[in-house]
Amino acid sequence: MNKLKVHSLKLVSNSRDKSFLDSICVGLANSIKPSCKVSLFGKGDFTYKHITFLENFINRNLSFGWHYHKYHKSNKGRRKNIFDINDSSSNVILVLSNQKDYYYSARYLHENKSKLLEKIIFIHSFERSFKYKTGLYINIPEIYNHYKNTIDRLDHTSTCIILHKSLKNDNIKEFIENRHKIKVFYDDYLSDSNFKLDTLITTSHLHFNQSNISPIEVISNRKVFLHYSLGFSKYFYNNKLNLYDYILTYGSYSANKIRKFTNSKIYTIGYPRYENVSRLSKNDCIEKLKIKINHNKPILSWMPSIDEFSSFTRYHSKITKISKDYTLIVKPHPLSQIDFDIYNKYYTKTQNIFLVDFNIDNSIIFKVSDFIIADYGGSVFGAIFNLKNLILLDIPKVSNSRIMGKESPEFLVRKHIPSFNMRNISSVTNYISQYEMGTSQIKVMKKLKKKFFSKKSPSDTAYFSELINAFIHKKTIPKVSWNKPLIH
């Protein structure tokens, strides 16, 4: 499988003279094979004379596809869509663009040409040097929890935190800077200033809409994807992985799935996010959650997934009735609105049910819980990593969804741990009673943890930090260590 390569030829000055254009042509000659068929796209801040100059160069040296002048035009401050591109034979696209237009052209071209394209080359405005070489990208507050165990181990003179511009009304910038003494920037500050990082590490897949586009293509030369969830196969295991230079994932199971879609370098790093759970104090965590518990009964924590994958809408009346003798913590997905609305409608006055409607690390939930009630996605595998008893709730036909798929590991977990549906939900009580009598899932959980997660020495967090610092100082990146095929 050919990996789509995205290159950037930078202006070394603001001039538009012939010497500058000659230098661009030299860069093109070094970047494109003579056998390639090239399409010239866009106008940006280049004049017609400059476009013609480059077109003539390409015609003399390469097979040239077509010439497309019209670019993103503004209409009362709003962008129009790019016109359809009819030619389908080119395998290299040359894009003359402004920095801000980088997002939209890359997105459109990749979506419409990905089967044929081998390379996209952008020529855009001069990039100013930036003190910080590596950034950790946070697009929603929850993502901070994936990094927080690692931040203090990094070189803060070369590493910074990048926040999505939508977080400007939150206090997360001040919180991170005060807690970790690390510099924090918003992504639009870098793009507007033409700053560029060497490396951006992100848990966020590249977005395809103008309201929430990841800046990874614009503000970084090297793209590193930190795997956000083991589940949801169609969303996390697809050709988008081909856009990254490096991928950091949990273990050999996910690495083997990723390898089907990309030739990028893959590193297994375990699960640094939850490595600190064993060191937490259960009493301190209970205090942070603001809950009152019955110390003689198990604590159940319900961590449903998002939208149509959430079990809360379907099962809330059943589970809350079953759990009347226990402490029940409900932590909806941070992006879910429906679950919060249902809870506030039915459960605000209950004594033993507690809603987590504030940003808190899931490590605290796992520390206090005896059982995790889950459906699909990250909470299932967080419970496995932390060796917590699982109550799995099923949703009909979910395997046919656009982001799940029948190959999602959530269904593999269900082969080892029983799940419940509307027909047998009442038997959850017996399941919990067995735990109170001394029976647990610990042996099964240990096997599943070994299957899904690698263990690094001396720790997952230390290894993750080592990788990031290697990117910063341009050291030799550690060799890929998962090269053995998965043994079932």
N, C-alpha and C positions, 0 to 999 in steps of 0.2 A: 504494500500500500504506500503510495506516494504521500508524503507529508506536505501540506500546503505551507509554503515558506513566505513569511512577510518580512520584507526588508525596508530599510529607510535610508535614503540618501539625503544628507543634511546640507543646507546652504552654509557655506563658511563665511558668508558676508551678506549684507542686505543688497548688494549690487545685482544688477541684471545684465551685466555686460557679457561680451562674447567669451572672455576668459573663464567666467563662471560657468557658462553653458558648456564650454569645452570640458571643464572638470566634471560636470554632470555626465557628459557623454562617455568620458573615460570610466566613470563609475558604472555606467550601464554596460559598457563593453566587458567589464570584469564580472558583472553580475548575471549576464544573460548568455546562454549558449547560442551560437550562430544558427542552430537548427530550430530554435524556438520561433513561434509565431506570436508577435507582440501586439497588444491593443493599447492605444493611448487614450486615457480616460480623464476627463475633467479639465477645468480651466483654472479654478482657484484664483490666486492673485497673480497668475502668469498672464502676460499679454499674448495676443494672437501671434505676434512675431516670434516670441520665445517658443510657443508650442510648435510653430512651423519649423523652427530651427531643429528642435528635437525630432520632429517627424521626419525631416530630411535625413538626419543622422541614422535613424532607425531604418529608413528605406534603403540606405546605402549598405547597411551592415547586417540587417536582419529581415526576416519575413514579417511584414507589417499587416496587421488585421484591419482595423478601421479607425477612424478619427472621430472622437465624440467630444464636441466642444461644450455642450451645455452641462452645467454643474448644478449644485444646490443653489437655487435662487431664493431670495427672501421676498416675502409678500407680507408687508405690515408686521415684520418681525417674526413671522412664522415660516418654517421651512416647508418647501414642497417636496414631494417624493421625487427620487431620481427617475427619469424617463426609462422605459424599458430598453434593455440592451439586447439587440436581436442577434448579433454575431455570436456564434457558439464554438468557433474553431480555435480561438486563441488559448494558449496555455500560460501566457504571462501577461499581466496587466500592469501598465505603468500609470500611476495616479499622480497628477499634479494637483496638490491640495494645500489648503490652509490647515493649520494644526487642528482647529476645532472640527473641520470637515473629515478629519481622519476617522472618527467614529463611524460616521454614516456610510462613507464610501467602502470601508473595510467590511462593514456589516452586510451591506447590500451585495457587494461583489462576491463575498464568500458564500452567502446564501444562494445566489443565483448561478454561480459558476463553479462550485466546489468539486463537481465531478470531473471537470476538465482542467481546472487551474492547477498549476504547480507552484506559481510564485506571484505575489503581489509586491510591487516596488513603489514606495511612496517617496515623493520629493516634496518637502515641506519646509516651513520656516526654520530659521536658525534656532538651535536649542541652546539655551543658556546652561552653563555648568551648575550643578546642584551639589551642595555639601554632602548630602546623605545619599548613600549608594544603594541601600536596600530599604524597601517599605513593606510593612505588614498591612494589608488592606482589610478594613472593616466596613461592611455595607449596612449592617443592622447591629444594634447593641449586643445581641446574643453572641456574635462572632468574637467579641473581645474575650469571652471565656475560653475559646480555643487557643488563644495566644498567651493568656496571662501568666501561666506557669513558666513560660519561656522568656518573656520580655526582659526580666532582670538579669538574665544570663548573657544578654547580647551586648555588643559594643554600641553604646548610645551615641558615640560621636559619628558613627556611620550608618546607624539604623534609625528609622523613624516610623511612626504610625500614620497611615493614610485613611482618612474617614470619608465616606460618601457625603456629598454636599447636603443630602437630605437630613443629616444628623446635626445640622447647625443649631437647631432650636433645643437640642438636648444638652445635658451637662457632661457628656462623655469625654469631650476633649479636655476639659479642666480636670475631670476625675483621673484620666489616664496620666496626664502630665504631673499631677500632684502625687499620685501613688507610685509611679514608676520612674519619675524624673527623666522622661524620654520626650522628645519633641513630636508634636502631633500637627498634621496639616490636613486640609480638606483637598479632595481630588481636583476640584475646579481651580484652586489656587495654582497647582502645578501646571494644569493644561493651559490656563490663561497666561501664565508667565513663561510658557515654553520650557519649563523645567522637565528633566527626564531622569528617572532612576535607572541604575543598571539592572536592578531586579525588583519585581513586585510579586509578593506571595499573597495569594488570594484563595479564599474558600468559595468565592462567588463565580459561578459560570458566567461567561460573557452574555450579557443581556441583548435582546433584540428589539427593544423599544426605546424611544427617545427619552422617556421619563426616568429610566433607571439603567443607563448604560454603564457597564464597568469601564473604568479608565485604563484598564490594563494594557490596551494596545497603544494608547496615546502617551502615557507617562512612564513607560518602562521599555527597556530594550530586551530584557529577558523575562519570560513569563513562567511562573511556578504555580501549579495548582495544588493546594492542600485539600485533600479529599474530605468532604464535609459529612458524608453519610455513607454507610455501607449499603443501605437499602436503595429502593427506587431505581432499579437497573436501567430503565430506558432513559432516565434523566441523567444519571451519573456515569453511565457506561455507553458512550456514543462517539460519533466523529468529532464532537467539540473538543475532545481530549487531544486531538491532533493539532490544536492551536497552541499548545503549551510546550515549552522547552524541557521542563522537568515536572514530574508529578510525585507528590508525597502521599503515600497511602498507608493503610493499616497493617497489612500483612500479605502473605503469598496468595491468599484466596482472591483478594481484590486486585492485586498486581497482575495475576494471570488473566482476569477479566479485562483489565485496562489494556493489556498488551494486544488484545484483538483489534483495538481501534487506533493505536498510535505506536510510533517508533521512538517516542520521547523517552528520556531516561527516567526510570521509576525507582523510588526509594521507599522501602517499608520502614515506618517509624513508630509502629505501635499506636498508642493512644495517649499522647502527652497531656491532653486535656484532663484526664481523670487519674493521673498518676498520684495526685496529692490526696485522694479520698481517704486512704488508710491513715493519714496523719491528722485528719480533722477530728475535732472533739464533737461527739454526738450531741452533747448538751448545748454547746455553743451553736451548733447548726439548728437545733430546735428553737433556740432563742431568736436566731436570725429569721426563721420562718414565721415567727409570731404565732405559734400554735400551742395548744394545750393537749397533752396526750394522756391516755390511760396506760400506765407503764406495764400493766398486766396483759395487754392485748397488742397484737401486731399493728404496725403502721403500714397502711397501704397508700402508695402514691400513684395516681393516675396521670400518665403523661401521653395524652393522645397526639396523633399526628395532625397535619393541616388539612383543612377543607374536606374534600370527599373521602379522605383516608382517616378522618377522625372517628373514633368509636364513641365519643362522648354523646353526640346527638342521638345515636341509636340505642345506647345501653345505659344512659345516665339514671333513668328511673329504676332499673334492675339492680345496678351496682350499688347505688346509694341505699337501697332497701337492704341488700345483703350486708353492707358494711356498717349498719347502724350500731353494732357492738364494737367497732374498731375506730381508730383514727384514720380518716381518709383525707389525703392531700390531693388537690386537683391543680395540675399545672398545664394549662392549655398551651398549644404551640404559640410562640410569640407573635406569629403573623395571623393567627386565627381570630376572627371577630365573633363568629357564630357561637363558639363554645363559651366565650365570656358572657354573651347575651343570655344563653340558656342558664348558666350558673346564677347570674344575678336575678333572673326571673324566679327560680325555684328554690335556691339554697342559701340565700343571704342570712337567714335567721337560724340555721342549723347549728348545733353545738359541736358536732364531731367531724364536720366537713370544712376544710379550709382551702380557700382559693389563693393561689400564688399569682397575683396580678401585677407583680413588679419584677424588674430584671434581677435575677439571682442565678448564680452558677448551678447547673444541674448536679455538680459534685455534692452540694449540700443536700439535695433531694436524695441522692443515692446513699449518702452516709446515714441518714435517719431511717431509711425505709427497710422494712422486712420483705415487702412484696412490691414489685413494679407492675402496674397494670398498663399494658401497651397494646398497640395495634400494628403499626408499620413504621419504618424509618429508624431514626437515630436512637430513640429511647429503648428499642429492643436490644440493640447492640451495646448501648451504655450499660444496661442491666447485665448483659453477658460479661462484659469486661470487668464489672464490679462484683461479679458472682452473686447477684441478687435473684431471689425467686421471682419467676415471671408468671403473670396471668395474661395470656394472649387472647385478644378479642378479634373475631373475624368479621369482615365486611364482605357481603356477596359480590361476586364478579369483579373484585378489585384488581385481579390479575390482568384484566383486559384494558386497564386504564392506559392513558397516553404516556405516563411516566413510570409505571410500575413494571409490568411485564411478568410473565410466568417464570422467568429465570431469576427474579429477585431473591436474594438470600433470606428474606423474611419467610419464604415458603420452605426453604431448607431447614430453618430453625423449627418450624412447625412439625417436622418429621421427628424431632427429638423431644420437643416439649409440647404437651397437649394444649390445644386452643379451644375456645368456647364461642358458641354462637347463640342465637335467640332460642334454640331448641334445648340446649343443655346448660344455659347460663346459671340456673339454680344450683348446679353442682359445684360452683365456685366455693360455696360455704364449706363443703367437705374437703376441698382442696386446701383451704386455709387451715382447717382443723387438723389435717395431717401434719402440717408444719408445726402447729402448737403441740403436737404429740411427738415431735422430734424428727420428722421426715422432711428432707429438703432436696433441692435440685442440684446440690453442690457438685456431685460427680459429673453430671451431664453438663453443667455450666463450665467446668474446667476443661472438658473436651472441646466444647464450642469455642471457648476463649482461645485455646491453642490453635484451633482451625482458622479463626478469623484475624487474630492479632499476633504480630511478632513481638518478641521481647528483646529490647536492646540493653546492652551493658555499657555503663553502669545503670542507665535509666533511659526511658523514652524521651524525657524532657532534655536530658543532656545531649542525646544524639540529634534531636531536632535543632537544638541550639548550635551544635557543631556544624550542621549543614548550612544554617543561615549565616554563621560567621565565615564559613568557607566561601559562600557567595560574596559576602562583603569584601573580603580581602583577596579575592580572586585566587584563592589557593586551589590546589587540585581537589575537585569534588570527589568524595568517597566513591569507590566503585559500587555499582549496583550489586546487591547481595542476595537477591531473591531468584537467581537464574535457574533454579531447579523447578521442574514442572510440579504442579500441585498433585499430591498423592491423596486420593480419596480413600 
